[in-house]
C-alpha cells in the first residue's frame, strides 16, 4: 500500500492456481499445468490480471519463479517482480513494470492451518518496504508491504467453509490475524506480532468485530479493541466469494490501516461460479520462452 493510502498492489504467484476454474475442471491432477502470476492494482487506473497458463510457461529455481512473461526473483535482500501481463475484461490493457519488495527481515514462522499440515501459512516478510514502477500514469510510488505464502495438498473448499486474514502495521512492526472455520466444525484463531528484526510472538487475541458486508454481501469480521468498530477505508477486490480491502481497526489503543481478506468457501464450492470466473481468468495453454 502506498504511503499516502491512495494506491495498492497485490501480486500472487500460483503453482496450482487455487481460484482458477480451469484447475478445478482439470481435476487438480497437475498443478504445474495451471500456473499464474496474478497482479491486481488498486486506485485510479487499477487493473486485474490473472491468466491461467500451462506447463510450458513455468520455469523455476530456488530463487526464481517464471510464469510466461512475468517473474519473481530474489536479488540479495530483496524480491524483484517483473510484470508483463494483460488485464481481464472489461478493462483490457497491458500492464508492464517492476515491483521491489525489501523486507526488514525474513522470519522462520510457519502456522499449520490444520493439524495434519495439509494447509500451511508462511509469513516470510510481514514487515517490508515496496517500490512500484508500472508504465501507467501515477503508478510510480513507495509504500509498506509484506510477503507471505500458503502451501496446501488439498483444495481449500474441501477443508474450510470461511476464513478471514488481516495484516496491520504497528508502531513496532506488524500484527497478523488468521481466523478460520473448518468443515469438520473446528476453528482456527491465531494472532502474531512481528518486529522489524523478524522476531515473532503469539499475542492475546482482541475480540472479533463485525464489519459491513462487501458489495457481494460476503460477511466480514476482523480483530479490534473491545468496543471499536472496524471499517473499510479503501475497496480493493470484490468477488461473489472473496473480498480484499484496506481496513481501519484499533489494536492496543492505536488505530491502524492494513489489508484484510475474507473468503467464503461455501460460495466458492458453487459450480455456477466457475463459468463466471472463466471470464476473469482466461486460459493460455501454450508458451515459448525466448532463447537465452
HUWODA-V899529 format. One record per backbone hydrogen bond with DSSP energy under -1.0 kcal/mol. CO is the residue of the C=O (numbers start at 1). NH is the residue of the N-H. Records with the same first field share a line. If there is no record, write none. Layout:
# HUWODA-V899529
CO: NH / NH
This chain:
# HUWODA-V899529
1: 144
2: 5
7: 2
8: 42
10: 40
12: 38
14: 36
16: 18
17: 20
20: 24
21: 25
22: 26
23: 28
24: 27
30: 33
31: 34
34: 16 / 17
35: 53
36: 14
38: 12
39: 49
40: 10
42: 8
43: 46
47: 41
48: 88
49: 39
52: 284
53: 35
54: 57
55: 58
57: 68
59: 66
63: 74
64: 61
65: 72
66: 59
67: 70
70: 67
71: 82
72: 65
73: 80
75: 78
78: 75
79: 101
80: 73
81: 99
82: 71
83: 97
85: 95
90: 92
93: 87
95: 85
96: 135
97: 83
98: 133
99: 81
100: 131
101: 79
102: 129
111: 121
114: 117
118: 153
119: 113
120: 151
121: 111
122: 124 / 149
124: 107
125: 147
127: 104
128: 145
129: 102
130: 143
131: 100
132: 141
133: 98
134: 136
136: 139
139: 134
141: 132
142: 3
143: 130
145: 128
147: 125
149: 122
151: 120
155: 158
156: 159 / 160
159: 183
161: 265 / 266
162: 181
163: 263
164: 179
165: 261
166: 177
167: 259
168: 175
173: 170
174: 194
175: 168
176: 192
177: 166
178: 190
179: 164
180: 188
181: 161 / 162
182: 185
186: 182
188: 180
190: 178
191: 203
192: 176
193: 201
194: 174
195: 198
199: 195
201: 193
207: 224
209: 222
214: 217
218: 214
220: 211
222: 209
225: 228
231: 248
234: 246
237: 244
241: 264
242: 239
243: 262
244: 236
245: 260
246: 233 / 234
247: 258
248: 231
249: 256
250: 225
251: 254
254: 251
256: 249
258: 247
259: 167
260: 245
261: 165
262: 243
263: 163
264: 268
265: 269
267: 270
270: 273
273: 277
274: 278
277: 281
282: 52
284: 54
